[in-house]
Amino acid sequence: MVKLRSSERLHTDFPVMFAGETYVGEGTVFNVSIPGCAIQSRKRVQPGSYLEMRLLMPDSASPLRVGLAKVRWCEERRFGVEFIQMPDGDQVRLGQIVKHDAQQLQSP
């Protein structure tokens, strides 16, 4: 069965820092879309848990802030999160990055 995604997912490789209720972790975002991202990390998280995150995006020195994200799945050292709360400016910035990179991938 093929899973269809509602938004473009871009392969990436940039650092992320995240914090749960009782822990802090770091990892690498290996793909990102407007509603969420997938992360590889040594820190194990549980599906259904909530995180605060800072993604170190390649477009600037300031991190992309996610005030609240929910862990949707976990497999080994990888997990996926859905972005629930982000500052408006960071939402716009993420949309611009995803759109720009998606257009570059589609260009001949």
Secondary structure as GFF3:
##gff-version 3
##sequence-region A 1 108
A	DSSP	beta_strand	10	19	.	.	.	ID=ss1
A	DSSP	beta_strand	24	32	.	.	.	ID=ss2
A	DSSP	beta_strand	36	41	.	.	.	ID=ss3
A	DSSP	beta_strand	50	55	.	.	.	ID=ss4
A	DSSP	beta_strand	64	75	.	.	.	ID=ss5
A	DSSP	beta_strand	78	85	.	.	.	ID=ss6
A	DSSP	alpha_helix	88	106	.	.	.	ID=ss7
###
